Amino acid sequence: MTVQCDIAVIGAGPGGYVAALRSAQLGARTVVVEKDRIGGVCLNWGCIPTKTLLRSAEVLQMARDARVYGVQVGEATLDWTAAQKRKDGVVRRLTGGVKALLQKAGVAVLEGTARLESQGRLQVTTAGGMETIEATNIIIATGSRPAELPIPGLEGPGVLTSDGALGLESLPDSILIIGAGPIGVEFATLFNACGVKTTVVEVLPRVLPTLDVDLGAEVERSLKRARVKVLTGSKVTRVERAGDRLAVHISGQATETVVEVDRVLVAVGRRPNVEGLDLEGAGIDVTRAGIKVDVAQRTSLPRLFAVGDVCGGIQLAHVAMHQGVVAAENAMGISRSMMYNAVPSCVFCWPEVATVGLSEEAARGQGYDVQVGRFPFRANGKALAHGEHDGLVKVVAEARFGQVLGVHIVGPHASDLIQEGTLALGLEATLDEFESTIHPHPTLSEAIAEAALDAKGRALHI
């Protein structure tokens, strides 16, 4: 059977389903091929289930801290099975919503595995056999999977990826997490709050090594205060079985140590899903990082696009969604380009971390004469009233005109606050414009204005 359409999308994760919806809005006959679950990694094994379980852990912590606020409650305990059930319900609701949106938009969804036969032709293996899709344009959105490490012993039982960690039927007594990037830090926060003895090992010198140094330092202090064991500048060399436990051998800057735990979680990033598509046979440029695309999300073939994690680069759901819109519009003849100067990134640890633009180190490395402002949440009325006053706002600007180059937040609701910084970078705002914008009181957003004032040497409340 041959299906003909204007746009075929391979993959129904955030990039793929948004590309399909935008294509349908523009009048394209659209088909989506998905081999597993609608919603992809983000809705099923990533963003949504992680944050849902983190919310359960947060409520548990709030209950434990209730007496600080004058509220008397009994001993708070966690029902992990109930938390998992709630997580699964949230996932079902959101994935069901995406299915309904695709159906309402008239997008045909085909369950199967696609392979490129040519620039405009797909072969799809389904449960009922083989089908052919002939499309004017094709958008590849096959996503990514957890990266693997060539460490002896990691291939055995008891070793988890982020996918497996989210599906645990019961909590282990102890866990060691390899990697202190966003994935590792979020899981360290979750498991530690749920009573699991947690160790984090990071080969680089600091936690969250790709972010501004002030953010990583604050998060590392917070993890250690919460009794998470943090080993930076250290490398896992091998994992051995010790009865029912795992003996993890760690090489540090000057020492060798062994930590015994019940589970090991590998949280060192993700790899693009390019296998099985026959991309090279179709003539598409592919590197180890992913499919090469231009600012229009176009591959080396003019009628074939790629979006999301499969392209490498910034592997975030909101970036994939934006790329999906850009690809769909270009496929339909609307000229559109991706811009990466104002891409926010969030880490949902405690306190939260959010960042957009250049770090202080990166700005100086690019030759900017910078001015930096900081404002601690301990000096913010709303943060104090809520009892969440760890962290700070940091604003990085160039010195001559005061143009904002980066905004970095570690603290309560950082993921919500960062949008002010994202808009500022997108509009090429200056410190003066931060200052002249009235921020409501008492709110956490006042810390952003104060950090901008501090960059000019005249913060009012510190």
C-alpha positions in Angstrom: 0.0 0.0 0.0 1.3 3.5 -0.9 0.3 6.6 1.0 0.8 10.0 -0.6 1.2 13.2 1.4 2.8 16.7 1.4 4.8 16.1 4.6 5.8 13.0 6.3 7.2 13.2 9.9 9.3 10.4 11.4 8.8 10.5 15.1 6.1 11.9 17.3 8.1 13.5 20.1 8.0 17.3 20.9 9.8 18.2 17.6 7.9 15.8 15.5 4.3 16.3 16.7 4.7 20.1 16.7 6.1 19.9 13.1 3.1 17.8 12.1 0.6 20.2 13.8 2.1 23.2 12.1 2.2 21.5 8.8 -1.5 20.7 9.1 -2.2 24.3 10.1 -0.6 25.3 6.8 -2.8 23.0 4.8 -0.4 20.1 4.2 -1.6 16.5 4.0 0.5 15.2 6.9 1.5 11.7 8.0 3.4 10.9 11.2 5.3 7.6 11.7 5.9 6.6 15.3 7.4 3.3 16.3 6.8 3.5 20.1 4.8 6.1 22.0 3.3 9.5 21.0 5.0 12.3 22.9 8.5 10.8 22.6 11.1 10.9 25.4 9.9 14.2 26.9 6.4 13.1 27.7 7.0 9.4 28.4 10.5 9.0 29.9 12.0 12.5 30.4 10.7 15.9 31.3 7.2 15.2 32.4 7.6 12.0 34.5 10.8 13.4 36.1 9.1 16.6 37.2 6.0 14.8 38.3 8.1 12.5 40.7 10.1 15.6 41.8 6.9 17.2 42.8 5.9 14.2 44.9 9.3 14.5 46.6 8.9 18.3 47.0 5.5 17.8 48.7 7.1 15.2 51.0 9.8 17.7 52.0 7.2 20.4 52.6 5.3 18.1 54.9 8.5 17.4 56.8 9.2 21.1 57.1 5.7 22.1 58.0 6.5 22.9 61.7 8.8 25.6 60.5 5.7 27.4 59.2 3.7 26.8 62.4 1.8 23.9 60.9 1.6 20.7 63.0 1.3 17.4 61.0 2.1 13.8 61.6 5.2 12.0 60.4 5.4 12.3 56.6 6.2 9.2 54.6 6.4 8.5 50.9 4.3 5.9 49.1 6.5 5.3 46.0 3.9 3.2 44.3 1.3 5.9 44.6 3.8 8.5 43.3 4.5 6.3 40.3 0.8 5.8 39.7 0.3 9.6 39.7 3.2 10.0 37.4 1.7 7.5 35.0 -1.6 9.3 35.1 0.0 12.6 34.2 1.8 11.0 31.3 -1.3 9.4 30.0 -3.2 12.6 30.1 -0.6 14.6 28.2 0.1 11.9 25.6 -3.6 11.5 25.1 -3.9 15.2 24.6 -1.3 15.1 21.9 -3.1 12.2 20.2 -6.3 14.3 20.3 -4.6 17.3 18.8 -3.1 15.3 15.9 -6.5 13.7 15.2 -8.3 17.1 15.3 -5.7 18.6 12.9 -6.3 15.7 10.5 -2.8 14.3 10.8 -2.6 10.6 10.0 -0.6 8.6 12.5 1.1 5.3 11.4 2.5 2.9 13.9 5.8 1.5 12.6 9.5 1.9 11.9 10.5 4.1 8.9 13.5 3.8 6.6 14.4 6.3 3.9 14.3 4.9 0.5 14.9 8.2 -1.3 14.5 11.9 -0.6 10.7 11.6 -1.0 10.0 8.0 -0.2 9.7 6.0 3.0 9.4 2.3 3.7 7.5 1.7 6.9 7.4 -1.6 8.7 4.2 -2.0 10.6 2.5 -4.9 12.5 0.6 -5.7 9.4 3.5 -5.6 6.9 5.2 -3.1 4.8 3.8 0.3 3.7 5.2 3.0 1.4 4.9 6.7 2.0 5.6 9.1 -0.9 6.0 12.7 0.5 6.9 16.0 -1.1 8.9 16.8 2.1 10.1 14.6 5.0 10.9 15.8 8.5 13.1 13.5 10.6 12.4 13.7 14.4 13.6 10.4 15.8 15.0 11.9 19.0 17.8 10.4 21.2 18.5 7.7 23.8 20.7 7.6 26.9 24.4 7.6 26.2 26.5 4.6 27.2 29.9 4.6 28.8 32.7 2.1 28.0 33.2 1.2 31.6 33.7 -2.5 32.6 30.7 -3.8 34.6 28.1 -1.2 33.4 26.5 -3.8 31.1 25.3 -5.9 34.0 22.2 -6.0 36.2 21.6 -3.1 38.7 22.8 -0.5 36.3 20.1 2.0 35.2 19.6 4.6 32.5 17.3 7.5 33.1 14.5 5.5 31.5 15.0 2.6 33.9 15.3 4.9 36.9 11.8 6.4 36.3 10.3 2.9 36.1 11.6 1.5 39.4 9.0 -0.5 41.2 10.6 0.2 44.6 13.3 2.6 45.8 16.8 1.2 46.5 18.6 2.0 49.8 21.5 3.5 47.9 22.4 4.7 44.5 25.5 6.1 42.7 24.9 8.5 39.8 27.6 8.9 37.1 27.4 12.5 35.8 26.6 15.8 37.6 25.0 17.5 34.6 21.3 18.4 34.5 20.1 14.8 34.4 22.3 13.6 37.2 21.6 16.5 39.4 17.8 16.2 39.0 17.9 12.5 39.9 20.2 13.1 42.8 17.7 15.6 44.1 14.8 13.2 43.6 16.4 10.1 45.1 18.0 11.9 48.1 14.7 13.6 49.0 13.0 10.1 48.9 15.4 8.8 51.5 17.9 7.0 49.1 21.6 7.4 50.1 22.9 9.2 47.1 26.4 9.6 45.6 27.2 11.7 42.5 30.5 11.3 40.5 31.5 13.9 38.0 34.7 13.7 35.9 34.9 17.5 35.5 35.9 19.8 38.4 32.4 21.0 39.3 28.7 20.3 39.3 26.8 21.4 36.3 30.1 22.0 34.5 28.5 23.6 31.3 26.7 26.3 33.2 27.9 29.5 34.8 30.3 28.7 37.6 28.2 30.5 40.3 25.2 28.3 39.5 27.2 25.1 39.8 28.8 26.2 43.1 25.4 27.0 44.6 23.9 23.7 43.6 26.9 21.7 44.8 26.6 23.4 48.2 22.9 22.6 48.3 23.5 18.9 47.5 26.1 18.6 50.2 23.8 20.3 52.7 21.2 17.7 51.8 23.8 15.0 52.6 24.4 14.0 49.0 28.0 12.7 48.6 29.5 14.7 45.6 32.8 13.6 44.1 34.0 16.0 41.4 37.2 15.6 39.4 36.6 11.8 39.7 36.0 9.0 37.3 34.3 5.6 37.6 36.8 3.0 36.3 34.9 -0.2 36.8 31.8 -1.7 38.5 31.9 -5.2 40.1 29.3 -7.4 41.7 29.5 -7.6 45.5 26.7 -10.1 46.4 23.4 -8.3 45.8 25.2 -4.9 45.6 27.6 -3.1 43.2 31.1 -2.1 44.1 31.9 1.0 42.1 35.6 1.8 41.8 36.4 5.5 41.6 39.6 7.2 40.6 39.9 10.7 42.1 42.6 13.4 41.8 44.9 11.7 44.2 42.9 8.8 45.6 41.3 5.5 44.7 38.1 4.5 46.5 35.3 1.9 46.3 31.7 2.7 47.0 29.1 -0.1 47.5 25.6 0.7 46.4 22.4 -1.0 45.4 22.0 0.7 42.0 24.1 2.7 39.6 22.5 5.3 37.3 24.3 6.5 34.2 23.4 10.1 33.5 25.9 11.4 31.0 23.8 12.8 28.2 22.1 11.4 25.2 22.9 10.1 21.7 20.9 10.8 18.5 18.8 8.0 17.0 20.1 7.8 13.5 20.5 4.0 13.1 18.1 2.1 10.9 17.0 5.1 8.8 19.6 4.5 6.1 20.6 8.1 6.1 23.9 7.7 4.4 22.2 5.6 1.6 19.8 8.5 1.0 22.8 10.9 0.8 22.3 12.8 4.1 25.3 14.2 5.9 25.5 12.6 9.4 28.2 13.0 12.1 28.6 11.3 15.5 26.8 14.3 16.9 23.7 13.9 14.7 22.2 15.0 11.4 23.7 18.1 10.0 21.2 20.9 9.3 21.2 24.5 8.3 19.3 27.4 10.0 16.1 26.3 8.2 16.5 22.8 9.7 17.2 21.5 6.1 19.6 18.6 5.7 22.0 18.2 2.8 18.9 17.2 0.7 16.7 20.2 -0.1 13.3 18.4 0.6 14.4 16.6 3.8 14.5 18.3 7.2 15.5 17.2 10.7 14.6 18.6 14.1 15.2 17.9 17.8 17.7 15.7 19.5 18.6 13.8 16.3 20.4 16.9 15.1 22.6 17.0 18.2 23.3 20.6 19.4 20.9 21.8 22.1 18.9 18.8 23.2 15.9 20.4 24.8 12.2 19.8 24.2 11.4 23.5 23.7 14.2 23.8 21.2 12.9 20.8 19.3 9.4 22.3 19.2 10.7 25.5 17.8 12.7 23.7 15.2 9.6 21.7 14.3 7.8 24.9 13.5 10.7 26.2 11.5 11.1 23.0 9.5 7.3 22.8 8.7 7.2 26.4 7.5 10.2 26.1 5.3 8.8 22.8 3.9 5.6 24.8 3.0 7.5 27.6 1.4 7.6 30.1 4.3 11.2 31.3 4.8 12.1 30.9 8.5 15.4 30.5 10.4 16.4 29.2 13.8 18.0 31.7 16.2 20.0 30.4 19.2 21.0 33.6 20.9 18.2 33.4 23.5 17.6 29.7 24.4 16.7 29.1 28.0 17.8 26.0 29.9 16.4 24.8 33.2 17.5 22.2 35.8 14.8 21.1 38.2 16.9 20.4 41.2 16.5 22.2 44.6 17.0 25.1 44.3 16.1 25.3 40.6 18.6 26.5 38.0 17.8 28.4 34.9 20.1 30.2 32.4 19.9 32.0 29.1 22.7 33.6 27.1 26.4 33.8 27.8 27.9 32.9 31.1 30.5 35.3 32.6 33.3 33.0 31.6 32.0 32.6 28.0 31.4 36.4 27.6 35.0 37.1 28.7 36.2 34.4 26.4 34.5 36.0 23.5 36.4 39.3 24.2 33.6 41.3 25.9 34.4 43.9 28.5 31.7 42.7 30.9 29.9 44.0 34.0 28.3 41.5 36.3 25.6 42.0 38.9 24.4 39.6 41.5 21.5 39.6 44.0 20.9 36.9 46.6 17.4 35.6 47.3 18.1 35.9 51.0 17.6 39.7 50.5 14.3 39.2 48.7 11.1 39.6 50.7 9.0 37.0 48.9 11.8 34.4 49.1 12.1 34.9 52.8 8.3 34.8 53.4 8.2 31.5 51.5 11.2 30.1 53.4 13.0 29.5 50.1 15.9 31.9 50.0 18.9 29.9 48.8 20.5 31.1 45.5 20.9 34.2 43.5 20.3 36.0 40.3 23.3 36.9 38.1 23.2 39.3 35.2 26.0 39.5 32.7 26.2 42.6 30.4 28.7 44.2 28.1 30.2 47.3 29.7 29.9 50.0 26.9 26.2 50.0 26.3 25.0 47.7 29.0 23.5 45.2 26.6 22.4 42.1 28.5 24.5 39.0 27.4 23.2 36.5 29.9 20.9 35.9 32.9 21.6 33.1 35.3 19.3 32.1 38.2 19.6 29.6 40.9 16.8 29.7 43.4 13.0 29.3 43.9 11.0 29.2 40.7 14.1 29.9 38.5 12.5 28.0 35.6 9.6 30.5 35.6 11.7 33.6 36.2 14.1 33.0 33.4 11.6 34.0 30.7 12.2 37.7 31.6 15.9 37.1 30.7 15.0 35.2 27.6 12.8 38.0 26.4 15.5 40.6 27.3 18.1 38.8 25.2 15.7 38.3 22.3 14.9 42.1 22.3 18.6 43.0 22.8 17.7 44.8 26.1 20.1 46.7 28.2 20.6 47.1 32.0 18.8 50.4 31.8 15.7 48.7 30.5 15.7 46.2 33.3 16.0 49.1 35.7 13.2 51.1 34.2 10.8 48.2 34.1 8.6 48.2 37.3 8.7 44.8 39.0 5.8 44.0 41.3 6.4 43.7 45.1 6.8 41.4 46.9 7.9 39.0 44.1 10.9 36.9 43.3 11.2 38.9 40.0 12.5 41.9 42.0 15.8 40.0 42.3 16.3 40.3 38.5 16.0 44.1 38.6 18.3 44.3 41.6 20.9 42.2 39.9 20.8 44.6 37.0 21.2 47.5 39.3 24.1 45.7 41.0 25.9 45.4 37.6 25.8 49.2 37.5 27.1 49.4 41.0 24.0 50.7 42.7 21.7 47.9 43.9 19.2 49.3 46.5 18.6 46.3 48.8 22.1 44.9 49.4 
